[in-house]
Amino acid sequence: MEGEGVGNWSYAHISGRLPKLNTRLTAGISVGTKQVFGKNTVDFIAAIEQPLTKKLNIVGDWYSGKGNLTGFLIIGLSYKLPKESAIYAGFQIPNSASNVLPALL
């Protein structure tokens, strides 16, 4: 928010893979200030990544919360490219109607 100083966004998570399935599970916390998110916010974050092939993965990220920039489930695919690069494509689903920006209604 303009004129209210510098804001910040911090997060921390823990992540690991399940044996044999090779599924990556991630969980953590996200903390942000009103200058970044419009309000001070503390949210739970979770993610899953499931390899389908050596290059293609199903991915999902979830942020709890009820705000314009928090509170979404994002599901999609990732594809590994040469030279340590990747392409990601996904679809964002809001946790509630209050998460949708007014201009999109």
C-alpha positions in Angstrom: 0.0 0.0 0.0 1.4 3.3 -1.0 2.8 5.6 1.7 2.8 3.0 4.4 6.4 1.9 4.2 8.1 -1.2 3.0 6.2 -4.5 3.3 7.5 -8.0 3.3 6.5 -11.6 2.5 8.3 -14.5 4.1 7.6 -18.2 4.0 9.2 -21.4 5.3 8.4 -25.0 4.5 9.6 -28.6 4.9 9.6 -31.0 1.9 10.3 -34.6 1.3 9.7 -37.5 -1.1 7.7 -40.7 -0.4 9.7 -43.8 -1.2 8.7 -45.9 -4.2 6.0 -43.4 -5.4 8.5 -40.6 -5.6 5.8 -38.1 -4.6 7.0 -34.9 -3.1 5.0 -33.4 -0.2 5.6 -29.9 1.1 4.0 -28.0 4.1 4.8 -24.7 5.7 3.7 -21.2 6.7 3.5 -17.9 4.8 3.6 -14.5 6.5 3.0 -11.2 4.8 2.2 -7.6 5.6 -0.6 -5.3 4.5 1.8 -3.4 2.1 2.0 -6.6 0.0 -1.3 -8.4 0.6 -3.7 -5.5 1.6 -3.8 -6.9 5.2 -1.4 -8.6 7.5 -1.7 -12.4 6.9 -0.5 -15.7 8.2 -1.4 -18.7 6.0 -0.7 -22.4 5.8 0.9 -23.6 2.5 1.0 -27.1 1.1 2.2 -28.7 -2.1 2.3 -32.0 -3.9 4.4 -33.0 -7.0 3.8 -36.4 -8.6 6.1 -37.5 -11.5 4.3 -39.0 -14.4 7.4 -39.5 -16.6 11.1 -38.4 -16.2 10.1 -35.0 -17.6 6.4 -34.5 -16.8 4.9 -33.9 -13.3 1.5 -33.1 -11.9 1.8 -30.3 -9.4 -0.5 -28.7 -6.9 0.0 -25.8 -4.5 -2.4 -24.6 -1.8 -2.4 -21.4 0.2 -5.0 -21.0 3.0 -6.6 -17.6 3.5 -9.3 -15.4 2.2 -7.8 -12.5 0.3 -7.0 -11.2 -3.2 -3.5 -12.6 -3.2 -3.9 -15.5 -0.8 -6.3 -18.4 -0.5 -5.9 -20.4 -3.7 -5.4 -23.9 -4.9 -3.2 -24.0 -8.0 -3.1 -27.3 -10.0 -1.1 -27.9 -13.1 1.7 -29.6 -14.9 5.5 -29.0 -15.1 7.7 -30.2 -17.9 11.5 -30.3 -17.6 13.5 -28.7 -20.5 17.2 -29.0 -21.3 19.7 -27.0 -19.3 17.9 -27.1 -15.9 14.8 -25.2 -17.2 11.2 -26.1 -16.9 7.7 -24.9 -18.1 4.8 -24.7 -15.7 1.1 -24.4 -16.6 -1.7 -24.3 -14.1 -5.2 -23.3 -13.1 -5.9 -21.2 -10.0 -9.0 -22.0 -8.0 -10.0 -19.5 -5.2 -10.8 -20.9 -1.7 -13.9 -18.6 -1.6 -15.7 -15.9 -3.6 -13.9 -13.2 -1.6 -10.6 -14.3 -3.2 -11.7 -13.2 -6.7 -10.6 -9.7 -7.6 -13.7 -7.4 -8.1 -12.7 -6.7 -11.7 -13.0 -10.3 -12.5 -16.6 -10.7 -11.2 
